[in-house]
Amino acid sequence: MSGLLLLLLLLPALPGQADEAAAMKALAEGEAVLMLRHALAPGFGDPDNFTLGDCSTQRNLNDAGRAQAKAWGPYLEANGIDRARVFTSQWCRCRDTATAMDIGEVTDMPSLNSFFQGRGDRDRQTDATVANVNALPPGPPIVLVSHQVNISALTGTYAASNEGVILALPLTRPARVLARVSPQ
């Protein structure tokens, strides 16, 4: 039994762990961007009376979602990122996720707004997100808070609530996914 334990200790990190560490390093060094889906906001879509800027007309984070959003700050800090440039969809659940992360000033990026249920233009917004990110000057890491449909349009992958994808820079369409990450 001790031989097996020794073998396990000598094995390199699992591929997923190695990918995540390398992706986090790329994010910290400005070679990648983190794009995440807002934290848990129960429901589907938005009510018919949805109004941008009026959170009472939207799906919002619940207590679990608020806790998930707060977990991003310590998770990123544990991976060497204590400050970031944070861009968000104008939907309240995204804005609240971005703010609760507490890793930097939160700035609206309308191209990150949802286009689910015909509320926007998938191709135009996806192209704009690529252009917006690629036009940013060098600086602290970049975090984008958006919606499942936006992440899927850019990457071809489905992100669960509070899940992020680290994408290689410069952004392309489709984006090159370096790792999938979540603080929980």
Solvent accessible surface area in square Angstrom, and as a share of the most:
residue,aa,sasa,rsa
1,M,198,0.88
2,S,91,0.58
3,G,50,0.49
4,L,98,0.49
5,L,104,0.52
6,L,104,0.52
7,L,99,0.49
8,L,102,0.51
9,L,131,0.65
10,L,131,0.65
11,L,97,0.48
12,P,113,0.71
13,A,63,0.49
14,L,121,0.60
15,P,102,0.64
16,G,51,0.49
17,Q,107,0.48
18,A,49,0.38
19,D,76,0.39
20,E,53,0.24
21,A,63,0.49
22,A,64,0.49
23,A,1,0.01
24,M,5,0.02
25,K,123,0.52
26,A,15,0.11
27,L,0,0.00
28,A,42,0.32
29,E,95,0.43
30,G,39,0.37
31,E,99,0.44
32,A,1,0.00
33,V,0,0.00
34,L,0,0.00
35,M,2,0.01
36,L,0,0.00
37,R,35,0.13
38,H,4,0.02
39,A,0,0.00
40,L,62,0.31
41,A,3,0.02
42,P,73,0.46
43,G,62,0.60
44,F,163,0.68
45,G,6,0.06
46,D,14,0.08
47,P,59,0.37
48,D,153,0.79
49,N,98,0.50
50,F,32,0.13
51,T,70,0.41
52,L,82,0.41
53,G,68,0.65
54,D,55,0.29
55,C,57,0.34
56,S,104,0.67
57,T,15,0.09
58,Q,11,0.05
59,R,36,0.13
60,N,55,0.28
61,L,10,0.05
62,N,49,0.25
63,D,106,0.55
64,A,50,0.39
65,G,0,0.00
66,R,106,0.39
67,A,57,0.44
68,Q,35,0.16
69,A,0,0.00
70,K,126,0.53
71,A,26,0.20
72,W,0,0.00
73,G,9,0.09
74,P,90,0.57
75,Y,34,0.13
76,L,0,0.00
77,E,111,0.50
78,A,89,0.69
79,N,51,0.26
80,G,62,0.60
81,I,4,0.02
82,D,90,0.47
83,R,137,0.50
84,A,8,0.06
85,R,51,0.19
86,V,1,0.01
87,F,25,0.10
88,T,0,0.00
89,S,0,0.00
90,Q,50,0.22
91,W,9,0.03
92,C,5,0.03
93,R,7,0.03
94,C,0,0.00
95,R,86,0.32
96,D,61,0.32
97,T,0,0.00
98,A,0,0.00
99,T,83,0.48
100,A,26,0.20
101,M,1,0.01
102,D,115,0.60
103,I,4,0.02
104,G,16,0.16
105,E,144,0.65
106,V,35,0.20
107,T,60,0.35
108,D,52,0.27
109,M,12,0.05
110,P,76,0.48
111,S,9,0.06
112,L,0,0.00
113,N,18,0.09
114,S,6,0.04
115,F,19,0.08
116,F,70,0.29
117,Q,99,0.44
118,G,71,0.69
119,R,83,0.30
120,G,37,0.35
121,D,64,0.33
122,R,121,0.44
123,D,79,0.41
124,R,146,0.53
125,Q,7,0.03
126,T,6,0.04
127,D,77,0.40
128,A,32,0.24
129,T,5,0.03
130,V,24,0.14
131,A,60,0.47
132,N,56,0.29
133,V,3,0.02
134,N,66,0.34
135,A,82,0.64
136,L,47,0.23
137,P,86,0.54
138,P,138,0.87
139,G,42,0.40
140,P,66,0.41
141,P,16,0.10
142,I,10,0.05
143,V,0,0.00
144,L,0,0.00
145,V,0,0.00
146,S,0,0.00
147,H,8,0.03
148,Q,40,0.18
149,V,27,0.16
150,N,7,0.04
151,I,0,0.00
152,S,26,0.17
153,A,10,0.08
154,L,2,0.01
155,T,14,0.08
156,G,69,0.66
157,T,36,0.21
158,Y,134,0.51
159,A,0,0.00
160,A,48,0.37
161,S,31,0.20
162,N,3,0.02
163,E,30,0.13
164,G,0,0.00
165,V,0,0.00
166,I,0,0.00
167,L,0,0.00
168,A,9,0.07
169,L,46,0.23
170,P,100,0.63
171,L,4,0.02
172,T,70,0.41
173,R,91,0.33
174,P,96,0.61
175,A,9,0.07
176,R,156,0.57
177,V,50,0.29
178,L,46,0.23
179,A,11,0.09
180,R,111,0.41
181,V,6,0.03
182,S,43,0.28
183,P,28,0.18
184,Q,132,0.59
